């Protein structure tokens, strides 16, 4: 098993992933974390190649939804499928960028950090310690993802010397290992200034168009995604709405999702969501 | 100094333990679990004195206690022992207290306690050397199989979990290996000074290089340097070997820190 292209790896379930199937398809999904209901009887379909921005109040369960699509958190009811197959861990069709954890960055260079993620789920020695052909093969894959995100120059620098934006680039490169067809990005704009945030969004969009993959991008602020995202997914109070910005980001829809009166103000090409007198985004 | 059999044994034992400590210690420091290793050695102290109390060889009491505690830590955690320093610290002091109690009932001479607490590398006999080697080879083989998922899980636990790595299993197997290595290390440095071989060299290596491959090589070399250097210095100065090993280990760490601050930083980072 070479597994270099990531598709159809590990024997796989009987139904093969079909390119015609939607990246994410949810039917009557209920998602529960402890006693808290994140989603209740939600159905939605992310179209192929779409850039979907995911928004919602803090604690609405954006990360939990991403983890459910990854198969880490099981759905309490309903069915989630990714490219026509039921969700499950180790799905090589998905690239995942977790929220950058608060724990201190290790004193390792970016290349080692990415190499650790390449087939890191298998037993044995780390891939960059293996001899000959395998190592060259893996080195090419690491070069490919570094090149895609324009981070070649960061590869030899220790991660703890990098800025937040540079770290996000490396994490994005790591998510692209194995040629996934769906990217799940959990708050990649957290703690970035508006300028860097725009850069990361533009980079993700370029890569998406280049590779023809779908992107689910969770964020606090929808403005950096305006003009780039095809659809917006709003999550709140157990419900979810997927649609274009004009369909979803309206006073009535958001009022229902937040459970309080919400106003949507558009000014200078930006959108401000005002909930209970507080500007949300 | 190699004319004496006990010195040859001491060098061989220290070499085996230093290789293991450098290798396993590198991952401990990377995972922020060095304190957990320290706690394991204290649990081992209670195990060793408890074994003496019931007339068993202390090495096996030590090993049994550390492995049990390591597995319990791994199964009880969420795939990492980070942020649990209060629990670990309490278990550590409680176990040292139990060890003291067992010693009190033993009423043997204080040399036994000193040997456990501060090591007795010159007392390693041929059969102990054999066990150190057999267990050491086992640990190296286990690390060879575990190192890839361990590195992934240590650096990016969320992604590793999504990719199908069983975090708790990886963490538990690793802590069991740490437990065996700790028990071996106690033979050289004693319960109180396992940091000197397991953490010092690994921390030094992580100051000097930013790649795991070179990090492990440097960590093992530093551990061997501190171990053998400590033995040689102890021979020449007639001071305890454990003192010299801990002094050299700390010295390496400080020198590595100074090295990083003397303008050669860029070159090291490029390595």
Interface residues (C-beta under 8 A of the other chain):
Chain A: X67 X70 X71 X72 X89 X90 X94 X96 X98 X99 X101 X103 X106 X107 X108 X109 X111 X112 X113 X116 X117 X119 X120 X121 X122 X123 X124 X125 X126 X127 X128 X129 X156 X157 X158 X161 X174 X175
Chain B: X30 X32 X82 X144 X145 X146 X147 X148 X149 X151 X152 X153 X154 X155 X156 X157 X158 X159 X160 X161 X162 X163 X164 X165 X206 X207 X210 X211 X212 X213 X215 X269 X270
